[in-house]
Each structure stands twice: as C-alpha cells, then as structure tokens.
Amino acid sequence: MNIAYWSVAGPLALFYLYAGTLKMIRSRDRLRPMMAWVDHMPLPALRALGAVETLGATGLILPPLTGIAPSLAPAAAIGFVLLQAGAIAVHLPGEDRR
C-alpha cells in the first residue's frame, strides 16, 4: 500500500506544486500561453488558487513522510477532488476545450 501511495501521490504533488507556484508568482501575460482561462478569473483568486494547490501538495507529502497528522493526506486528496470539480465547471463553458 505504501508503494502505491507514493507512486500516485508523489507525481501528483509535484504537478500541483509546480502549477500552484506558477499561479502565485507569474503574471497573467506569462500564464496565458499555458492557461487560456486566466483572463476570466480575478488576479487575487488566481493567486489564492495557486496557494491552495501548493498547500494541497504539501498536505499530500509531509504528513505521511513525517508521521505527524497523517489524516491530513486524505483530506488533501479530497480537496484536490473538489478542486478538479471546480475546474470542470470553469473549463466546460469556456473556449479552451481541446
């Protein structure tokens, strides 16, 4: 079970850590080529989304790694499910379908 968790949670956490950091530090102009939807969201909301993704990635990795509050890892995973449900709601009506 441990190997299965790390082989799923590790890459997922790296992806969200990368994407969240980009949303927090890059300007809209630099995000637009990768994320066509950034113009439809206020900048503070975009920064908050990046912070949520970064904190969620941390929540997937640190609790199981340290053994401190390991119940936070499933909570972070549930948070990512909710985040993706919101992403579906944002992307379906938009022009960025591929």
C-alpha positions in Angstrom: 0.0 0.0 0.0 2.9 2.3 0.8 4.4 1.9 -2.7 1.1 2.5 -4.3 0.5 5.7 -2.3 3.9 7.2 -3.1 3.8 6.3 -6.8 0.5 8.2 -7.1 0.9 11.0 -4.5 4.5 11.8 -5.4 3.9 12.8 -9.1 0.5 14.4 -8.2 2.1 16.5 -5.5 5.0 17.6 -7.9 2.5 18.6 -10.6 0.3 20.7 -8.2 3.4 22.2 -6.5 4.7 23.3 -9.9 1.3 24.6 -11.2 0.5 26.3 -7.9 3.8 28.0 -7.7 3.4 29.3 -11.3 0.0 30.7 -10.5 1.4 32.5 -7.4 4.5 34.1 -9.0 3.9 34.6 -12.7 2.0 37.4 -14.3 -1.2 36.9 -16.4 0.8 37.5 -19.6 3.2 34.7 -18.8 0.4 32.3 -17.7 -1.8 32.9 -20.7 0.1 30.7 -23.2 -0.3 27.7 -20.9 -3.7 28.6 -19.3 -6.2 30.4 -21.6 -8.7 30.8 -18.8 -6.6 33.2 -16.6 -8.3 36.2 -18.1 -11.7 35.0 -16.8 -10.6 35.0 -13.1 -9.6 37.9 -10.9 -5.9 38.0 -10.1 -6.4 37.6 -6.3 -8.5 34.4 -6.9 -5.8 33.1 -9.3 -3.1 33.7 -6.6 -5.4 32.0 -4.0 -5.9 29.0 -6.3 -2.1 28.7 -6.6 -1.7 28.8 -2.8 -4.4 26.1 -2.4 -2.6 23.9 -4.9 0.7 24.4 -3.2 -0.7 23.7 0.3 -2.5 20.7 -1.0 0.7 19.3 -2.5 2.4 19.8 0.8 -0.5 18.1 2.6 -0.1 15.0 0.4 3.6 14.7 1.1 4.6 16.0 4.6 2.0 14.2 6.9 2.8 10.6 5.7 6.5 11.4 5.4 6.8 12.8 9.0 4.1 10.7 10.6 2.6 13.9 12.1 -1.2 14.2 11.5 -1.3 11.6 8.7 -5.1 12.1 8.4 -4.3 15.3 6.5 -3.2 13.4 3.4 -6.6 12.0 2.7 -8.1 15.5 3.4 -5.7 17.0 0.9 -6.7 14.3 -1.7 -10.4 15.1 -1.1 -9.5 18.8 -1.5 -8.0 18.0 -4.9 -11.1 16.2 -6.0 -13.2 19.2 -5.1 -10.6 21.5 -6.8 -11.0 19.4 -10.0 -14.8 19.6 -9.8 -14.4 23.3 -9.8 -12.0 23.2 -12.7 -14.6 21.3 -14.7 -17.1 24.0 -14.0 -14.7 26.7 -15.2 -13.4 24.9 -18.3 -16.6 23.4 -19.8 -18.3 26.7 -20.7 -15.0 28.3 -21.9 -13.3 28.4 -25.3 -10.3 26.4 -24.1 -11.6 22.9 -24.8 -9.2 20.7 -26.8 
